[in-house]
Amino acid sequence: MRSGWRVGSILGIPLYLDTSWFVIVLLVTFVYGSNPLWQERWGDGSWLIGLAMALLLFGSVLLHELGHSLVAQSQGIQVNSITLFLFGGIAAIDQESKTPGQAFQVAIAGPAVSLSLYFLLTLCITVLALPGPLAVLFASVAQINLVLTVFNLIPGLPLDGGQVLKAAVWKLTDSRIKGIRWAARTGQILGWTAVGGGLLIYLAQPSLDLIWIVLIGGFAIRNAANYGRIADLQETLSELTAADAMARDFRVLDANLTLRQFADEYLLQSTRAPLYFAASDGRYRGLVKIEDVRDIERSEWESRTLQSIARPLTAVTNVRETTPLVEVIAALETQETARIVVLTPADAVAGVIDRGEVVRALGKKMNLSISDAVIQRIKDEGEYPPGLKLSSLAKGLQE
């Protein structure tokens, strides 16, 4: 569930404001509006200039994120939203770029926009005869965009410079995961440096600016750690196959059972199997869909058998035991199905996979304790837990 308020869209991309955005707008307005020099020159009007400063600051951040978004869209990547919050903004994209070159283009687009704004505003100040307050406003926003450019190019995740570093390591090692790990570790080191250095200097000479540096450092540490966890998940996903996640959560019935017998002996029971297959003479005849039974007139249930309605296994959504798990995850999403049949080389049923079994396999591989209740809830809801965007992670691993 996305936090914040949707305030519209820009170029078709939903725009959200996080609650923390209002805090920083008030803070920026106060800091600049209470500037003694501004108060002396413009009196109460300095507060309006401070508010304009805050709004232009976030306008710059919005254009920065829009730069990332438009380049991502040009690569066929869906941009789900742009959110403005306490530490700036973030563009939520559906998947990663497919090559390190494309990843570099998306990463550098934001700083390029900020640097362009700096030059554009500086040119306006130089060429145009702007009124005093407007000239000061443009100069301040230009300076902030220059700082934003330099700051974002620091080579550590979650900053744009970290994305550039990720792309470079990916290019050199031919491994996206190694690129993420290197950039995430660098981001954590830089974050701890900011926290430690900021606290030490603050103890020697207290200043609000230093507390801000500590907060930014903490933000970097947390988000860099998240990127590290994403790398762990992607690495684990790349090592698993359908055979690692499948379960024998189905029943095989005699293909000669009548629909009446099937309904009385299985469908009317308090517990049902997720899937039923019909078999005879040692061979699978197909998948029995309950909705297919319901579509047949009840007057025919005494004469029709399961074999007459069974769907051939090769005609239903299926994968092989050796199919990479990332492809299984993608198939679950694209086919919009609750589970997928896993077949052996001889076209027999080896097992079935649903989203709960995918999460169970990941947990087992990563030595994570996931309760049966959580797995069952995922099965029942047909959705992964909030924050575990396996479909996006799987897309990122598919070239």
DACORFEN-V220778 format. One record per backbone hydrogen bond with DSSP energy under -0.5 kcal/mol. NH is the residue of the N-H (numbers start at 1). CO is the residue of the C=O. If there is no record, write none. Layout:
nh = {NH & NH}
co = {CO & CO}
//
This chain:
nh = {5 & 7 & 7 & 8 & 10 & 13 & 14 & 15 & 16 & 17 & 18 & 18 & 21 & 22 & 22 & 23 & 24 & 25 & 26 & 27 & 28 & 29 & 30 & 31 & 32 & 33 & 34 & 35 & 39 & 40 & 41 & 42 & 43 & 43 & 45 & 46 & 47 & 48 & 49 & 50 & 51 & 52 & 53 & 54 & 55 & 56 & 57 & 58 & 59 & 60 & 61 & 62 & 63 & 64 & 65 & 66 & 67 & 68 & 69 & 70 & 71 & 72 & 73 & 74 & 75 & 75 & 76 & 77 & 80 & 80 & 81 & 82 & 83 & 84 & 85 & 88 & 90 & 92 & 92 & 93 & 94 & 103 & 104 & 105 & 106 & 107 & 108 & 109 & 110 & 111 & 112 & 113 & 114 & 115 & 116 & 117 & 118 & 119 & 120 & 121 & 122 & 123 & 124 & 125 & 126 & 127 & 128 & 130 & 135 & 136 & 137 & 138 & 139 & 140 & 141 & 142 & 143 & 144 & 145 & 146 & 147 & 148 & 149 & 150 & 151 & 152 & 153 & 153 & 154 & 156 & 157 & 159 & 161 & 162 & 162 & 163 & 164 & 165 & 166 & 167 & 168 & 169 & 170 & 171 & 172 & 173 & 174 & 175 & 179 & 180 & 181 & 182 & 183 & 184 & 185 & 186 & 187 & 188 & 189 & 190 & 191 & 192 & 193 & 194 & 195 & 196 & 197 & 198 & 199 & 200 & 201 & 202 & 203 & 204 & 205 & 210 & 211 & 212 & 213 & 214 & 215 & 216 & 217 & 218 & 219 & 220 & 221 & 222 & 223 & 224 & 225 & 226 & 227 & 228 & 229 & 230 & 231 & 232 & 233 & 234 & 235 & 236 & 237 & 238 & 239 & 239 & 240 & 240 & 242 & 243 & 244 & 245 & 245 & 246 & 247 & 249 & 250 & 251 & 253 & 253 & 255 & 257 & 259 & 259 & 260 & 262 & 263 & 264 & 265 & 266 & 267 & 268 & 269 & 276 & 277 & 278 & 279 & 280 & 283 & 285 & 286 & 287 & 288 & 289 & 292 & 293 & 294 & 295 & 296 & 300 & 301 & 303 & 304 & 306 & 307 & 308 & 309 & 309 & 310 & 311 & 315 & 316 & 316 & 319 & 321 & 323 & 325 & 327 & 328 & 329 & 330 & 331 & 332 & 333 & 334 & 335 & 336 & 337 & 340 & 341 & 342 & 343 & 343 & 344 & 347 & 350 & 350 & 351 & 352 & 353 & 355 & 358 & 359 & 360 & 361 & 362 & 363 & 364 & 365 & 366 & 367 & 368 & 370 & 375 & 376 & 377 & 378 & 379 & 380 & 381 & 382 & 383 & 388 & 389 & 390 & 393 & 394 & 395 & 396 & 397 & 397 & 398 & 398 & 399}
co = {17 & 5 & 15 & 15 & 13 & 10 & 12 & 8 & 82 & 5 & 16 & 84 & 18 & 18 & 19 & 19 & 20 & 21 & 22 & 23 & 24 & 25 & 26 & 27 & 28 & 29 & 30 & 32 & 35 & 36 & 37 & 38 & 38 & 39 & 42 & 43 & 44 & 44 & 45 & 46 & 47 & 48 & 49 & 50 & 51 & 52 & 53 & 54 & 55 & 56 & 57 & 58 & 59 & 60 & 61 & 62 & 63 & 64 & 65 & 66 & 67 & 68 & 69 & 70 & 71 & 72 & 73 & 72 & 78 & 92 & 92 & 14 & 90 & 16 & 88 & 85 & 83 & 81 & 90 & 91 & 78 & 99 & 100 & 101 & 102 & 103 & 104 & 105 & 106 & 107 & 108 & 109 & 110 & 111 & 112 & 113 & 114 & 115 & 116 & 117 & 118 & 119 & 120 & 121 & 122 & 123 & 124 & 128 & 131 & 132 & 133 & 134 & 135 & 136 & 137 & 138 & 139 & 140 & 141 & 142 & 143 & 144 & 145 & 146 & 147 & 148 & 149 & 150 & 151 & 154 & 183 & 156 & 152 & 156 & 159 & 159 & 160 & 161 & 162 & 163 & 164 & 165 & 166 & 167 & 168 & 169 & 170 & 170 & 175 & 176 & 177 & 178 & 179 & 180 & 181 & 182 & 183 & 184 & 185 & 186 & 187 & 188 & 189 & 190 & 191 & 192 & 193 & 194 & 195 & 196 & 197 & 198 & 199 & 200 & 201 & 207 & 207 & 208 & 209 & 210 & 211 & 212 & 213 & 214 & 215 & 216 & 217 & 218 & 219 & 220 & 221 & 222 & 223 & 224 & 225 & 226 & 227 & 228 & 229 & 230 & 231 & 232 & 233 & 234 & 235 & 236 & 236 & 237 & 323 & 321 & 241 & 241 & 242 & 242 & 352 & 247 & 248 & 275 & 251 & 277 & 279 & 254 & 301 & 304 & 301 & 258 & 259 & 260 & 261 & 262 & 262 & 263 & 266 & 288 & 251 & 286 & 253 & 283 & 280 & 278 & 278 & 311 & 276 & 287 & 289 & 289 & 290 & 291 & 293 & 297 & 298 & 300 & 300 & 257 & 255 & 305 & 305 & 306 & 306 & 287 & 312 & 312 & 313 & 341 & 343 & 320 & 240 & 324 & 324 & 325 & 326 & 327 & 328 & 329 & 330 & 331 & 333 & 332 & 353 & 317 & 351 & 319 & 341 & 348 & 344 & 342 & 348 & 342 & 247 & 340 & 338 & 354 & 355 & 356 & 357 & 358 & 359 & 360 & 361 & 362 & 364 & 363 & 368 & 371 & 372 & 373 & 374 & 375 & 376 & 377 & 378 & 378 & 385 & 387 & 388 & 389 & 390 & 391 & 392 & 393 & 394 & 394 & 395 & 397}
//
